[in-house]
Amino acid sequence: MQPANELKIDTEADAAVYKPGDDARIKFRVTNSHGEGVHAALGLQVVDEAVFALAEKQPGFAKVFFYLEQEVMKPRYEIHSIGMPEIVEPAETSQAEQRDRAARALFSATEIVTSE
């Protein structure tokens, strides 16, 4: 894994200016310090210039915009797990189907070993 500061990102847009509602096609090429192409994950945010024009007319708008942008950029995740006791213990019929599906998913990851 390379630090991001050793990577170079080249972009190529299919147009210099886009009208509202137009589709944009942008090509990205990520290279390392030797100019070789590398696999990378990129995050992209697009902001219409009209947002900045409105910010000039509404002084408090810029502060709200950048606060919301900061909130959107925070990573969010959920971790759900199911253990053996939830699968093995008897359950009501409504939960039985959910536990059965979870049990099939859990056991599908196990490897079957045959002796020869």
C-alpha positions as CSV (number, residue, x, y, z in Angstrom):
1,M,0.0,0.0,0.0
2,Q,1.3,3.4,-0.9
3,P,0.7,6.6,1.0
4,A,-1.7,8.9,-0.9
5,N,0.9,11.6,-1.3
6,E,3.0,9.3,-3.5
7,L,0.1,8.9,-6.0
8,K,-0.7,11.2,-8.9
9,I,-4.3,11.6,-10.2
10,D,-4.8,12.8,-13.7
11,T,-8.3,13.8,-14.8
12,E,-9.8,14.3,-18.3
13,A,-13.3,15.7,-18.7
14,D,-15.3,15.3,-22.0
15,A,-16.3,19.1,-21.9
16,A,-14.9,22.3,-20.4
17,V,-18.4,23.5,-19.2
18,Y,-21.6,21.6,-18.5
19,K,-25.1,22.9,-18.7
20,P,-27.6,22.1,-15.9
21,G,-28.8,18.5,-16.3
22,D,-26.0,17.5,-18.7
23,D,-24.2,14.3,-18.2
24,A,-20.5,14.5,-17.4
25,R,-17.9,11.9,-18.2
26,I,-14.6,12.2,-16.4
27,K,-11.7,9.8,-16.8
28,F,-9.3,9.3,-13.9
29,R,-5.8,7.8,-14.1
30,V,-3.9,7.1,-10.9
31,T,-0.2,6.5,-11.1
32,N,2.6,5.9,-8.6
33,S,5.9,7.9,-8.4
34,H,7.3,5.9,-11.3
35,G,4.3,6.8,-13.6
36,E,2.9,3.3,-13.5
37,G,-0.9,2.8,-13.3
38,V,-2.1,1.6,-9.9
39,H,-5.4,0.4,-8.4
40,A,-6.9,3.1,-6.1
41,A,-10.2,4.0,-4.5
42,L,-11.3,7.6,-5.2
43,G,-13.9,9.7,-3.5
44,L,-15.6,12.4,-5.6
45,Q,-17.8,15.3,-4.6
46,V,-19.3,17.6,-7.2
47,V,-20.6,21.1,-6.3
48,D,-22.4,23.3,-8.7
49,E,-20.9,26.9,-8.9
50,A,-24.4,28.2,-8.2
51,V,-24.0,27.0,-4.6
52,F,-21.1,29.5,-4.2
53,A,-23.1,32.2,-5.9
54,L,-25.9,31.8,-3.4
55,A,-23.4,31.8,-0.6
56,E,-22.4,35.4,-1.5
57,K,-26.0,36.5,-1.3
58,Q,-26.8,34.7,2.0
59,P,-23.9,35.2,4.5
60,G,-24.8,32.4,6.8
61,F,-25.3,29.9,4.0
62,A,-21.6,29.2,3.5
63,K,-21.2,28.1,7.1
64,V,-24.1,25.8,6.9
65,F,-22.9,24.4,3.6
66,F,-19.4,23.6,4.9
67,Y,-20.9,22.1,8.1
68,L,-23.1,19.8,6.1
69,E,-20.2,18.9,3.8
70,Q,-18.2,17.9,6.9
71,E,-21.0,15.8,8.2
72,V,-21.4,14.0,4.9
73,M,-17.7,13.2,4.8
74,K,-17.7,11.4,8.2
75,P,-17.5,7.6,7.8
76,R,-20.6,5.8,8.8
77,Y,-20.9,2.1,9.3
78,E,-22.9,-0.6,11.1
79,I,-21.8,-4.0,12.3
80,H,-24.3,-6.7,12.7
81,S,-23.5,-10.1,13.9
82,I,-25.3,-13.3,14.8
83,G,-23.8,-15.9,17.1
84,M,-24.4,-19.6,17.7
85,P,-26.8,-19.2,20.6
86,E,-29.3,-17.2,18.5
87,I,-29.2,-19.9,15.8
88,V,-29.5,-23.0,18.1
89,E,-32.0,-21.7,20.7
90,P,-35.7,-22.3,19.8
91,A,-37.4,-19.2,18.3
92,E,-40.8,-18.1,17.5
93,T,-42.2,-18.8,14.0
94,S,-41.7,-15.2,12.9
95,Q,-38.1,-15.2,14.0
96,A,-37.5,-18.8,12.9
97,E,-37.3,-17.9,9.2
98,Q,-34.8,-15.1,9.9
99,R,-32.6,-17.3,12.1
100,D,-32.8,-20.1,9.5
101,R,-31.6,-17.8,6.8
102,A,-28.8,-16.5,9.1
103,A,-27.8,-20.1,10.0
104,R,-27.6,-21.1,6.3
105,A,-25.4,-18.1,5.6
106,L,-23.2,-18.9,8.6
107,F,-22.8,-22.6,7.7
108,S,-22.3,-21.9,4.0
109,A,-18.9,-20.3,5.0
110,T,-17.7,-23.5,6.6
111,E,-15.5,-26.0,4.6
112,I,-16.6,-29.6,4.3
113,V,-13.6,-31.9,4.9
114,T,-13.9,-35.5,3.6
115,S,-11.5,-38.2,4.6
116,E,-10.2,-40.5,1.9
